[in-house]
Amino acid sequence: MTAVATQAEKKQLSERINRIEISATLAVVNEAEKLRAGGADLVDFGAGEPHFPTPLHIKQAAIEAIQANYTRYTAVAGSAELRDAIVKRHSLDFSSHYKREECIASVGGKHALFNAINVLVDHGDEVIVPVPYWVSFKDIIQYAGGKPVYVECDEAQGFRLTAAMIAKAITPRTKAIILNSPSNPSGAVMSAADQDEIAKMAHEHGIYLVSDECYVYLNYAGKATSVAERTDYRDRIIVIGSLSKTYAMTGWRLGYALAPEPIVKAMQKLQSQSTSNPTSIVQKAALAALTMHQDCIDDMRAEYIELRDRVVAGLNAIPGVKCVKPQGAFYAYPNIGAHVGKGGTKSASDIAARLLREAGVVTVPGEGFGTREHIRISYATKASEIDRGLERMKKFFAAL
Ligand SMILES: Cc1ncc(COP(=O)(O)O)c(C=O)c1O
């Protein structure tokens, strides 16, 4: 069975589900898993997750939660202690001023984003999405009935988004703007001034600003900033956060939103009719992550910077591959446009498919992120794997 439904299958399904596609990154992971099951030796630059194990003190908190029978339903939005911890962590790190009622814990940042978009966006509403975008933005908006309006970021400017670019895309139908800094897939980081300017614009136009800050702690350009640092515009700001990348907890599924109380209440209503609370045990682990020492983040960040420099230098040494230096997250987004068209390839997807099959290197093609000449490389892996993958890519492109 393939992940893509046939026309006959689609007829049986809702119009709503037929509007979206399976996440491009998950599709790659599935394909790689199949090859691996068949014994293939792959270098995995596909997975968007830290290669570090979850820190011990976080795992220990979950074990203790089980032993203490903390295994029942909690409040739909997460326990009071967890919501207080999320709000406090955010306030300590970004000088924000949220209260418990303005916070909801969800089953990952993606879930928080899904809930936020679904309580805000109606049929025909426009949502501004900078390109390249994280794969799920487009589909979540479309699932809600909205229309993504794309704003192209300039590769020559390191894919950096500015307030002026957003201003041009606002129309009377604009309901929300999505920001994602640091960005998946480009690693671009917005300036605090542009973030502020966009928050001000959203406030003045009565538009919501959904700021996906899942990589906010993986900013290598300077001090990490949250749009919620400015309280003046908070009535329009929804911050989406996640413990997945920050604490190497992708499988645990814990994310959150910070937003005005009426929006949090609506998200809570939606969550109460779908997943209910995030797993109780995970909430205890998250509590430990947020309240205990934060050194693990600094350690991981230091390693990511080394890995980034290694992968960017290696990519730029491959003829026909150009890679701007990402300023955050753990992705490189090299331009491989010079190779598209060689060896019968027609697209970045063809290149990625052949890189996987012929060179055993897993990447994600740029089409899923809204660009046609790139592949995404996740460098959250061992340095030796980066070297092995780069070597294979070099040979592959030379022979294409
Ligand atoms: C930009 C962005 N937002 C949100 C998420 C969701 O992360 P999670 O649902 O694991 O918290 C991801 C995961 O890859 C991401 O890249």
The ligand as an ORCA input file, in Angstrom:
! r2SCAN-3c Opt
* xyz 0 1
  C       9.077     24.113     12.307
  C       8.531     23.005     13.116
  N       7.461     23.232     13.878
  C       6.926     22.280     14.625
  C       7.442     21.010     14.643
  C       6.750     19.991     15.453
  O       7.501     19.389     16.403
  P       6.821     18.498     17.513
  O       5.424     18.185     17.095
  O       7.671     17.292     17.616
  O       6.822     19.321     18.759
  C       8.538     20.700     13.842
  C       9.076     19.337     13.782
  O       9.827     18.960     12.938
  C       9.110     21.735     13.078
  O      10.174     21.506     12.316
*
